[in-house]
Amino acid sequence: MQTPGPIGVFDSGYGGLTVLKEIVRALPEYDYIYLGDNARAPYGNRSFETVYRYTLECVKWFFSQNCSLVILACNTASAKALRTIQQKDLPVIAPDKRVLGVIRPTTEKIGEYSGSKSVGILATNGTVSSNSYPIEIHKFFPEVKVYQEACPMWVPLVENNEYQSHAADHFIKKNIQEIFKKGNDIDVILLACTHYPLLKDKIEKYLPVGVRLLSQGEIVADSLKDYLKRHPEIEDRCSKTGRRSFYTTDSVTDFNEHAAKFFGEEIIAGHVDL
Ligand code: DGL
């Protein structure tokens, strides 16, 4: 049998760290390896083909690090690359390994949070144009109305450390107003991009009273816990010494400086060339 290895957690940049933080809180005993493809972030406005190619390269890198399970903690990669990787690539390159995304676990739950049966999805252009959220939500909650709003400026604001600026206020206010114009009975807003939790305080400022704001971290962590229980053949191949390592495809100095804000702890990362 293959020796156990860490659980891989992937994002185009820093956003996946908001998910990893909750996963580590829920499942501290496992080993984790994080890769941010910062050199090529953001993915949000890139084509299907490009997001797929970049994500597959990163997944292969995780496999070379002895991961049997990889979580795409990026909605854009989950929307545009996950299905092809699961259906076309894995059976050929690694039939015994698993790659999971963040959209399915979120859509399985979201309908439970809405009393008005009307939810708003804030995401990147790529995630919105893939229509993955409406399609997946309707599988579990056909009665729920789904409104989407692409917020293409939000990831660049976060990646460039401008998330506390007046510019951030401008774009957040604008996008929130737009989504409530589309659906004025929305009572749950999902941050369907793993970068957005850093904008939470500002988003809350512009939300109508009584609207619930959901981030994905805890939902994904709960779902992973459940997955590991249901899949002992994968769980056995996940090592448990509580170790965490972090890698970026870009500057390690920049990554170490910014990543702590997303993860809530100091990080010392290594560099990967893909
Ligand atoms: N955190 C990624 C997501 O959840 C950001 C996408 C990007 O790189 O634009 O979609």
Residues whose N, C-alpha, C, O or C-beta is under 5 A from the ligand:
A	BS01	DGL	S12 G15 G16 A41 P42 Y43 G44 A73 C74 N75 T76 T124 V155 A192 C193 T194 H195
